[in-house]
Amino acid sequence: MFPTITGPTERKVSLTGDLVFEQQRKRNGRAQQQKSEEKNQDSIKYIIKDFPRALLRMLKNPAYLLLLIDIAIVSIPMSGTSIFRSTYMANQYNVPMSEVTLASGISSTIGHVIGTVGSSWVASKVHTRMGYLYIVMSSYIFTVLITPLYIVFGCSNEKIYGYEGDFGVPVNLTDTCDCTFSKVLISCGDDGNNYLSPCHAGCTGIDGKLFTNCSLLTDLSRGSAVHPGLCETDCHTNFIIYIFLHGLANIASSLAMIPRRLLILRIVDPRDRAFATSLFVFFSSLMAIPAPNFFGQVMDDTCLVWDGKFCTLYDRDKVRYFLSGIDVGVHVVVQITFFLMLALFKWEERKVKRENAKKASQKDLEMEGKT
């Protein structure tokens, strides 16, 4: 009536003493805890023991290696420009940092949301690794087409009175206005020109943040004061276009997010999927240390006016060409990895077709032999 029970048991009976049933006695909680600890120790030992073998399996997978190379290279501009983008926009378009952060934050958020939703929808329509690969390649091509427009919609360098350089205009300083040791403070005069400092504008008075009695302005009929900062330009429209292009670039980069992760799951062994995903994330952040240093050096090399260790004016043309050129170059180079991966997938498909055809022919020969 009841199944055979091995080990310690306990009986449950009625009030009359009749046997109702027997069940195995629950083990001591301490013994159960000890068994659970032993099981955890065994699983940890297995993970440590299997780690080098799993890593070797990853390294033997050429498609996965190409994917790691891709994300490591692409993360260079992603990690570098993301840090200096606000500084770039503020100096390139002469826009207050508050406006820069607000506009870039809105464009980035909207771009990532649209790109992520679109990535999910596109990935749901594709179920092959070739399809995922084509989606990622298309997003990179879209990025390559957008980035050169940053160069087109930029702003030109402004003339600085008192600066000794390509964009400088000499100022006739008198003996009573020696600006050799004056602090650099680029200022905008009432005449619409930029001056290296209030001293170079011949200012002798100050009223809060306004420097007054500036005798060296080119047109004193419009006023005789200067205020810190570059003069406003008619380049604000290009700033709006840049924000729009930045949003499109975020959409393009986000479109590759989910297909790339699904591609990882398609090309690795099922038992290595978790490890492959974590290794991929590690490689995506691998360049987070050298990339900002590299881009910081690029920004420093384009500085026109230094105030001690701090740059107060960048060469807009050089910064624009450097950052956009690096971004385009990186996305063009990584296309090579995807073309290699595409060739590898097609070679594997042809190999499978040849093997299936060979098996079918052998089966036909066996059937003919039986008949």
Backbone torsions as a table, in degrees:
resi	resn	phi	psi	omega
1	MET	NA	-44.7	177.8
2	PHE	-109.6	149.4	178.4
3	PRO	-67.7	152.5	-179.8
4	THR	-65.2	133.0	-177.1
5	ILE	-115.5	127.5	178.4
6	THR	-106.3	146.2	179.4
7	GLY	92.6	-179.8	-178.6
8	PRO	-59.3	137.6	-179.1
9	THR	-129.3	166.7	173.4
10	GLU	-132.8	147.4	-178.1
11	ARG	-105.6	141.3	173.0
12	LYS	-117.5	121.2	-175.0
13	VAL	-122.9	163.7	178.0
14	SER	-85.7	-179.5	179.9
15	LEU	-67.1	-28.4	-179.9
16	THR	-80.8	-6.7	178.8
17	GLY	95.1	-0.9	178.4
18	ASP	-71.0	140.4	177.8
19	LEU	-70.5	128.4	177.4
20	VAL	-93.5	-60.3	174.6
21	PHE	-166.8	165.3	175.8
22	GLU	-115.1	143.0	176.9
23	GLN	-137.6	155.1	-178.5
24	GLN	-68.6	134.4	-178.7
25	ARG	-70.3	139.2	179.1
26	LYS	-67.8	138.4	-178.4
27	ARG	-70.5	159.6	178.9
28	ASN	-61.5	139.6	-178.9
29	GLY	-61.2	-33.5	-179.8
30	ARG	-67.9	-40.7	178.5
31	ALA	-67.4	-37.4	178.8
32	GLN	-66.3	-38.8	178.0
33	GLN	-65.9	-39.1	178.1
34	GLN	-63.5	-40.1	178.1
35	LYS	-65.1	-38.2	178.5
36	SER	-65.8	-39.4	178.1
37	GLU	-65.0	-40.8	177.9
38	GLU	-63.3	-37.5	179.1
39	LYS	-66.5	-40.7	177.9
40	ASN	-64.7	-40.0	178.2
41	GLN	-63.4	-39.7	178.0
42	ASP	-65.0	-39.6	179.8
43	SER	-67.2	-38.4	177.6
44	ILE	-64.9	-43.0	177.8
45	LYS	-61.4	-39.2	-179.8
46	TYR	-66.4	-40.4	179.8
47	ILE	-63.7	-44.7	179.7
48	ILE	-64.0	-39.2	-178.6
49	LYS	-71.2	-34.4	-176.7
50	ASP	-86.5	-13.3	-176.9
51	PHE	-56.6	-52.7	-179.5
52	PRO	-62.9	-33.6	179.1
53	ARG	-69.6	-39.1	177.2
54	ALA	-66.0	-40.5	178.2
55	LEU	-63.9	-38.0	178.0
56	LEU	-65.6	-38.8	177.4
57	ARG	-63.8	-37.4	177.6
58	MET	-64.4	-43.6	-177.6
59	LEU	-70.0	-22.3	178.4
60	LYS	-85.6	-4.2	-179.4
61	ASN	-95.6	102.1	-175.3
62	PRO	-63.3	-37.0	180.0
63	ALA	-64.6	-41.0	179.7
64	TYR	-68.4	-37.8	177.2
65	LEU	-62.6	-41.0	177.2
66	LEU	-63.7	-35.8	178.6
67	LEU	-68.3	-37.3	176.4
68	LEU	-66.2	-41.0	177.6
69	ILE	-62.7	-41.1	179.4
70	ASP	-59.1	-51.7	-175.4
71	ILE	-70.2	-30.4	177.9
72	ALA	-67.4	-38.9	-180.0
73	ILE	-74.6	-43.3	-178.0
74	VAL	-64.5	-31.6	-178.6
75	SER	-69.0	-12.3	179.5
76	ILE	-63.5	-58.5	177.7
77	PRO	-69.3	-29.5	180.0
78	MET	-64.3	-42.4	-179.5
79	SER	-77.9	-32.2	-176.4
80	GLY	-79.8	-53.5	-175.6
81	THR	-70.9	-26.4	-179.8
82	SER	-63.6	-30.5	-179.2
83	ILE	-77.8	-40.7	-174.7
84	PHE	-99.1	5.2	-175.7
85	ARG	-63.9	-42.5	-179.4
86	SER	-64.7	-42.5	177.5
87	THR	-63.3	-39.7	179.4
88	TYR	-61.5	-47.9	-177.4
89	MET	-66.6	-40.0	-179.4
90	ALA	-63.8	-39.5	-179.3
91	ASN	-82.4	-34.2	-177.6
92	GLN	-70.1	-41.9	-173.5
93	TYR	-109.9	4.1	178.3
94	ASN	53.5	52.1	-177.5
95	VAL	-115.3	141.8	177.4
96	PRO	-59.1	146.3	-176.5
97	MET	-61.6	-32.6	178.4
98	SER	-62.4	-41.6	178.2
99	GLU	-70.0	-35.8	179.1
100	VAL	-63.5	-50.0	-177.6
101	THR	-64.7	-38.5	178.8
102	LEU	-65.6	-49.2	-177.1
103	ALA	-66.4	-45.2	-179.1
104	SER	-67.7	-35.3	177.9
105	GLY	-64.5	-41.9	178.9
106	ILE	-65.8	-45.5	-178.7
107	SER	-66.2	-37.9	179.4
108	SER	-67.1	-44.1	-178.9
109	THR	-64.2	-49.1	-179.9
110	ILE	-63.1	-41.5	179.8
111	GLY	-63.1	-43.6	-179.9
112	HIS	-67.7	-38.9	179.7
113	VAL	-64.6	-49.1	-179.9
114	ILE	-63.5	-42.5	-179.5
115	GLY	-64.8	-40.6	-179.9
116	THR	-67.4	-44.6	178.1
117	VAL	-63.5	-44.3	178.1
118	GLY	-64.3	-36.7	177.8
119	SER	-63.5	-41.7	178.2
120	SER	-63.5	-43.0	-178.1
121	TRP	-66.9	-44.6	-179.6
122	VAL	-65.0	-42.0	-179.2
123	ALA	-64.7	-30.7	179.1
124	SER	-70.1	-19.1	179.7
125	LYS	-90.5	-7.7	-176.9
126	VAL	-120.1	138.9	-177.9
127	HIS	-133.3	17.5	179.6
128	THR	-126.4	155.6	180.0
129	ARG	-68.5	-30.0	175.9
130	MET	-64.9	-39.1	178.1
131	GLY	-64.3	-44.0	177.6
132	TYR	-62.4	-38.9	-179.7
133	LEU	-64.7	-41.6	179.0
134	TYR	-64.4	-36.0	178.6
135	ILE	-64.6	-45.7	-179.9
136	VAL	-64.3	-42.2	178.5
137	MET	-62.9	-39.6	179.8
138	SER	-65.0	-39.2	178.5
139	SER	-64.6	-37.6	178.4
140	TYR	-67.6	-41.2	178.6
141	ILE	-63.3	-40.8	177.4
142	PHE	-60.8	-40.9	178.1
143	THR	-65.1	-40.3	179.2
144	VAL	-63.6	-33.7	179.4
145	LEU	-75.2	-29.5	-177.6
146	ILE	-81.2	-43.0	-170.6
147	THR	-58.1	-41.6	179.1
148	PRO	-60.3	-20.8	178.5
149	LEU	-68.0	-21.5	174.9
150	TYR	-60.1	-34.4	-179.6
151	ILE	-69.5	-38.7	-177.2
152	VAL	-68.2	-45.9	-175.1
153	PHE	-97.5	61.9	175.2
154	GLY	-114.2	-170.3	178.2
155	CYS	-123.5	148.9	-179.4
156	SER	-83.1	161.7	177.7
157	ASN	-72.1	146.0	179.5
158	GLU	-96.6	148.3	175.2
159	LYS	-71.5	137.5	180.0
160	ILE	-118.9	116.5	178.4
161	TYR	-73.9	127.6	-179.3
162	GLY	97.1	-8.1	179.6
163	TYR	-89.0	134.1	178.8
164	GLU	-96.8	91.2	-178.2
165	GLY	-175.6	-169.5	-177.3
166	ASP	-60.9	-34.0	-176.1
167	PHE	-107.3	22.2	-179.0
168	GLY	-98.9	153.3	175.5
169	VAL	-123.6	122.4	-178.4
170	PRO	-65.2	146.0	179.2
171	VAL	-119.9	134.2	179.0
172	ASN	-80.6	91.7	179.9
173	LEU	-85.1	138.3	177.5
174	THR	-89.1	172.4	179.3
175	ASP	-65.5	-26.7	-178.9
176	THR	-81.6	-4.3	-178.3
177	CYS	-131.6	74.4	179.9
178	ASP	-88.5	114.0	-175.8
179	CYS	-105.2	20.5	-177.3
180	THR	-61.2	-42.0	-175.8
181	PHE	-108.2	17.6	179.3
182	SER	-76.7	149.0	-179.9
183	LYS	-74.4	137.7	179.2
184	VAL	-69.4	123.0	176.7
185	LEU	-150.1	89.4	-177.2
186	ILE	-60.0	126.2	-173.1
187	SER	-132.8	154.7	179.7
188	CYS	-106.0	126.7	-179.8
189	GLY	-90.1	164.9	177.5
190	ASP	-64.7	-16.6	178.6
191	ASP	-84.0	-1.3	177.6
192	GLY	88.5	7.6	179.6
193	ASN	-106.2	156.4	178.7
194	ASN	-98.7	139.7	-179.2
195	TYR	-123.5	144.6	-177.7
196	LEU	-61.5	-32.4	177.6
197	SER	-160.5	163.3	174.8
198	PRO	-59.7	-27.7	177.8
199	CYS	-64.1	-39.7	179.7
200	HIS	-70.6	-14.5	174.4
201	ALA	-93.6	0.0	178.5
202	GLY	75.0	27.1	-177.4
203	CYS	-77.4	139.3	179.2
204	THR	-122.4	-8.5	-179.3
205	GLY	-126.5	165.9	179.7
206	ILE	-143.4	139.0	179.3
207	ASP	-137.6	90.2	-174.7
208	GLY	68.6	-119.2	176.0
209	LYS	-95.0	8.5	-177.9
210	LEU	-108.7	130.4	177.3
211	PHE	-99.4	130.7	-171.6
212	THR	-118.3	175.7	179.2
213	ASN	54.9	47.4	-178.1
214	CYS	-89.7	107.1	-172.2
215	SER	-87.0	-11.5	-175.7
216	LEU	-100.5	12.1	175.7
217	LEU	-66.8	147.7	-175.3
218	THR	-71.7	-26.0	-178.5
219	ASP	-138.4	91.0	-177.8
220	LEU	-71.7	-12.3	179.4
221	SER	-69.2	-20.4	-179.7
222	ARG	-92.8	-6.3	-180.0
223	GLY	140.6	169.3	-178.1
224	SER	-134.0	36.5	-179.2
225	ALA	-130.9	159.5	175.2
226	VAL	-134.5	154.3	175.7
227	HIS	-131.3	148.9	-176.6
228	PRO	-59.6	144.6	179.0
229	GLY	106.7	159.1	178.3
230	LEU	-72.9	154.2	177.3
231	CYS	-70.9	150.7	178.7
232	GLU	-66.8	145.0	179.4
233	THR	-120.9	175.9	177.7
234	ASP	-94.2	32.7	-174.7
235	CYS	-104.6	10.2	-176.2
236	HIS	-68.1	-28.2	178.0
237	THR	-62.8	-38.4	177.7
238	ASN	-64.8	-31.7	176.3
239	PHE	-64.1	-43.0	177.7
240	ILE	-62.7	-41.2	178.9
241	ILE	-64.9	-39.8	178.6
242	TYR	-61.6	-43.3	179.2
243	ILE	-61.5	-41.1	178.2
244	PHE	-64.2	-44.3	178.3
245	LEU	-65.0	-36.6	177.6
246	HIS	-62.9	-39.4	176.2
247	GLY	-64.2	-41.3	177.0
248	LEU	-63.6	-38.7	178.2
249	ALA	-64.5	-37.4	176.5
250	ASN	-65.6	-38.0	176.4
251	ILE	-62.7	-43.8	-178.6
252	ALA	-64.0	-43.7	-179.4
253	SER	-69.1	-35.1	179.7
254	SER	-73.0	-25.1	178.9
255	LEU	-62.7	-25.7	-178.4
256	ALA	-88.6	-3.5	-171.8
257	MET	-64.2	-60.3	-175.8
258	ILE	-72.4	-44.2	176.9
259	PRO	-57.5	-34.9	178.8
260	ARG	-66.3	-40.9	178.4
261	ARG	-67.4	-39.7	177.8
262	LEU	-67.5	-32.1	177.0
263	LEU	-64.3	-37.0	176.7
264	ILE	-60.4	-45.0	-179.2
265	LEU	-65.5	-24.9	-178.6
266	ARG	-81.5	-28.7	-170.4
267	ILE	-102.1	-5.5	180.0
268	VAL	-111.9	165.0	177.5
269	ASP	-64.5	139.8	-178.4
270	PRO	-53.1	-35.6	-178.7
271	ARG	-73.4	-14.4	-177.9
272	ASP	-105.5	10.1	-173.9
273	ARG	-65.6	-43.2	179.8
274	ALA	-64.6	-43.9	-179.8
275	PHE	-66.6	-39.5	179.3
276	ALA	-64.4	-39.4	178.8
277	THR	-66.3	-43.3	179.1
278	SER	-66.4	-37.4	177.7
279	LEU	-66.6	-35.2	177.2
280	PHE	-64.6	-42.9	178.2
281	VAL	-63.8	-38.3	178.2
282	PHE	-62.0	-43.9	-179.9
283	PHE	-69.1	-30.2	178.6
284	SER	-67.5	-26.6	178.1
285	SER	-102.8	7.3	-176.6
286	LEU	-66.1	-35.0	-177.5
287	MET	-90.8	8.4	-179.1
288	ALA	-68.5	-17.5	179.0
289	ILE	-91.7	-54.0	-177.7
290	PRO	-75.3	-29.8	-175.4
291	ALA	-61.7	-49.0	178.2
292	PRO	-60.9	-35.9	177.5
293	ASN	-64.2	-40.9	179.3
294	PHE	-64.5	-47.5	-178.8
295	PHE	-69.2	-31.7	175.2
296	GLY	-64.3	-37.8	176.7
297	GLN	-66.3	-38.2	177.3
298	VAL	-62.6	-43.8	178.9
299	MET	-63.5	-41.3	179.6
300	ASP	-65.0	-35.8	-179.7
301	ASP	-68.1	-19.6	-179.3
302	THR	-97.6	6.8	-177.8
303	CYS	-74.2	135.7	178.3
304	LEU	-97.5	-43.3	-175.3
305	VAL	-124.5	121.6	178.2
306	TRP	-104.7	143.3	170.9
307	ASP	-122.0	85.8	-172.5
308	GLY	72.7	-119.7	178.5
309	LYS	-94.9	3.2	-175.1
310	PHE	-114.0	140.0	179.1
311	CYS	-90.3	130.2	179.3
312	THR	-105.4	-13.9	179.8
313	LEU	-152.8	125.2	179.5
314	TYR	-102.6	153.9	172.9
315	ASP	-77.0	106.5	-173.6
316	ARG	-61.8	-40.3	-178.3
317	ASP	-64.6	-45.6	-178.9
318	LYS	-65.0	-45.0	180.0
319	VAL	-60.2	-44.2	-178.2
320	ARG	-63.1	-45.4	-178.6
321	TYR	-70.1	-38.9	-178.9
322	PHE	-64.6	-54.2	-175.4
323	LEU	-65.3	-44.9	-179.9
324	SER	-67.7	-38.7	179.4
325	GLY	-65.1	-41.0	178.1
326	ILE	-64.6	-42.4	-179.6
327	ASP	-62.2	-46.8	179.6
328	VAL	-65.2	-44.4	-178.6
329	GLY	-60.7	-41.6	180.0
330	VAL	-64.3	-44.9	-178.7
331	HIS	-70.2	-25.9	174.6
332	VAL	-73.7	-40.6	-178.7
333	VAL	-64.6	-42.6	-176.8
334	VAL	-68.7	-17.7	175.8
335	GLN	-62.9	-26.5	178.1
336	ILE	-61.7	-41.2	179.4
337	THR	-62.3	-37.0	-179.1
338	PHE	-75.5	-33.3	174.6
339	PHE	-66.1	-37.9	175.8
340	LEU	-65.2	-40.6	178.6
341	MET	-66.3	-38.4	177.9
342	LEU	-63.5	-43.9	177.5
343	ALA	-63.5	-38.2	179.3
344	LEU	-65.1	-43.9	180.0
345	PHE	-63.6	-41.4	179.7
346	LYS	-67.3	-37.0	177.2
347	TRP	-65.3	-40.0	178.0
348	GLU	-66.6	-38.0	177.6
349	GLU	-64.5	-43.0	177.7
350	ARG	-64.1	-36.6	178.5
351	LYS	-63.9	-43.4	178.7
352	VAL	-64.8	-40.1	178.9
353	LYS	-63.7	-41.7	178.5
354	ARG	-63.7	-41.1	179.1
355	GLU	-66.0	-40.7	178.2
356	ASN	-65.8	-39.8	177.5
357	ALA	-65.1	-38.4	178.7
358	LYS	-65.3	-42.1	178.2
359	LYS	-65.7	-37.9	179.5
360	ALA	-66.3	-40.5	178.9
361	SER	-66.4	-39.3	177.4
362	GLN	-64.1	-38.4	178.6
363	LYS	-66.3	-39.0	177.8
364	ASP	-64.3	-39.2	178.9
365	LEU	-65.5	-38.5	177.6
366	GLU	-65.5	-39.3	179.1
367	MET	-66.5	-38.7	177.5
368	GLU	-66.7	-37.3	179.1
369	GLY	-64.4	-36.6	179.9
370	LYS	-70.1	-33.8	-179.5
371	THR	-78.0	NA	NA
